[in-house]
Amino acid sequence: MRHTTRYASLAAAGLLALSSLTACANDAASSTATGSKGDGKGEQVKIMVGGLDKVIYLPAMLAQRLGYFDAEGLDVEMLSEPAGVQAETALVAGQVQGTVGFYDHTLDLQTKGKSVESVVQFSHAPGEVEIVSAKAAGDISSPKDFKGKKLGVTSLGSSTDFLTKYLAVKNGVNVSEFTPVAVGAGPTFIAALQKGAIDGGMTTDPTVATVLDKKMGKVLIDMRTPEGSQKALGGPYPSSSLYMQTDWVNAHKGTVQKLVNAFVKTLKWMSTHSASEIAAKMPADYSQGDKALYTEAVKSTLPMFTDDGVMPVNGPETVEKVLKAFNPNIKNADVDLSKTYTTEFVEAAK
């Protein structure tokens, strides 16, 4: 049974000059990750990641660092974009064979006539945090206070944009009553928060850890755990995943199985190792010179991950409910959730 992506603009006011900082902080933004890129030693696959240094997408790089792609006879080239919408665009355009991004975009794409499915689910919670700047903390105590505020998202149409809109609508604030601002993640998000270009925003670790460490803001809503997801969204929210075009999956089942095998092994390895052990496997520049802070970022986000790659029960229904609350395309569409993911490959991997 067939049972996943963001386009980021760094053109928020005054932030374009900081794009070079993002490139430094996100070594995926330099285009390719470390690995056996095009060396002819295995079956070649290109995967686009919506920000390789984001902890929510950590399994992508970790699988490579652990040698699990090589063990499956794969030569995986990982590329990165600042946000998942750009990764989605690359997939739909056929520039890559897979995307590591949020599952929710499979539903959005289906309403646009695109058949895309998650083949392995990394998570059962968003891993996202709504941060409020220290300056605005007195004015924003819940999403009910979003009205009239400027809220940062990685990009318009991104999963952070989706979730911010849902939290607003759920709490009685219309999407037209606040201003989403595309600020990316990492240095650009932090700069926007410092300069007052945004009053708060949704982001992930390690950005969250840096904001808290520098006392530039506080956590308003924490969705890095299943419990946090349940409280904020009413159920499990499958987010990070490997998703691919359905036609490609059907035509390359052997390759897809190898990819899923590698990722399931990675998730199991993560479930039996500490945050410090996991952090130690990642590229040195991911820690930006502060290994302890990076380890803390990994530790805070670990609860979001599955240990088997299986889609959480009722997860797709929660995602559909969230999107229908504000997205007119999905609200008025009959989405076939069974076509947005498959458990075929994770079941075989087990």
Disulfide bonds with the S-S distance in Angstrom:
none
